[in-house]
Amino acid sequence: MDKKLVCPCGLTCCDCLFYKTEIYETAAKLKQLIKNSQLDIFLTILTRNQGWEAIAKQLGEDENKFSEYSESFKKLPEFFNVLDNIIKLQCTKTCRESGNCSIGGVPHKCEVVKCVESKKYEGCWECSEFKNCDKLLFLKRSYGETIEGNFQIIKEKGIESLESRGNKYYEWQRKINQR
């Protein structure tokens, strides 16, 4: 794996949901497509003017069949707000590129990076205290065996030997995929 994709804490950007550009580009594209086509305006008009009932009548359907559309499309502003916030979450640079975590597009110098820099290490895997380090507790809870597994691979074979874990990166993914 390219060294720039391996964080000092042992996580890999290529598997991180915050770094996967396709998610954020798709959210932005979906919002733009809806706005450009003016589908949001059309759906709002249909909802306000009981258009769904007219459509149901025109199609010879029960009015209730389309009532769920009317209720859900009233929430379009909330939906756009959710898309905007998803887009804002994107991590735009790796820790190695910027020296910080950039979740949310804003640089954050996490406790792990501060510690690694102060000890002049390349990563936590060089530290003899990583197994009991309180700076890694949150990450170990979220990523489970990923952190220590990556440390072991790096120590034995080097950073280049790390591989993507795909949809088995986060602890919750492994639990879901075991079912």
Summary of the structure (lengths in Angstrom):
residues: 179
radius of gyration: 23.0
end to end distance: 29.1
largest distance: 73.2
contacts: 470
relative contact order: 0.16
helix: 70%
strand: 2%
